[in-house]
Amino acid sequence: MTTTAEPGCVAAYGFIQPTAEEARRSLERIYGAATPPVWAALVQQAGVAPLGTFDVATEVARLTEAFLHSGDPVVALCGRALQIRVDSYRHLTAAMDKMEDAS
């Protein structure tokens, strides 16, 4: 059973890999124009580059941890939602890999 999908997408489920851009947008929906300093603090706490492409496997995980450990409960809640997305993507990808290996 071979299926194809876009990079970062679990083929059978259409689930897209969470990104740092998605995390930033979650803050923008809540903080609007006040997002830049909140984002900058999280990026600094995570120890990731503020600009450019994030390595999804490593930097999004670090960014998620920064969200989760934020003193702001709203940011922490966004982090929990992001963690659920990251974990779901990882588990669905692993399940898909096992299904492909079995076929």
C-alpha positions, 0 to 999 in steps of 0.5 A: 500500500503505497500512497503519496502526499506532500512533504510534511503530510501524513498521506492517509490522513492528510494531517500536516506537520506542525510548524513554527509559523503555525505556532506564531499564528496561534499567538496572533489570533489571541494577541493581535498587534501585541504578538511580536514581543511575546513571540520574541520572548518565546523564541529566545527562551527556546533558543531558536533563530528568530528568522528563517526556516525552523527545523520541525523535528528539533526547533518546533519541539523546543518552541513547544516547550517554551510555550508550555513553560510560559508564565502566561496561562494563555500562551501555555494553553497554546503550547498544549494545543501545539503539543497535541498536534506535534504528538498526533502528527508523530503517532500518525506518521509512525502508524502510517510507516508501520502500515506501509512496512506491513504491505 
